Amino acid sequence: MIEGEGVEPDIKVENDPYKEFMGEDAQLNKAIEVILEQLKDRKELPSIPPPPVKNK
């Protein structure tokens, strides 16, 4: 629960020590929320190209 100084986060989330002790991770919940939002804007992957012709 107590750690040293690390990398500055892109999104700041306050962790309630009691909730964290009880197993609820506010940082993980926020990360999941952000990723689910980003998945809504996901573009479709291009189709698979045909295999190369190697008999010429």
Sequence and secondary structure as in RCSB ss.txt:
>XXXX:A:sequence
MIEGEGVEPDIKVENDPYKEFMGEDAQLNKAIEVILEQLKDRKELPSIPPPPVKNK
>XXXX:A:secstr
         SS     HHHHHTT  HHHHHHHHHHHHHHHT               
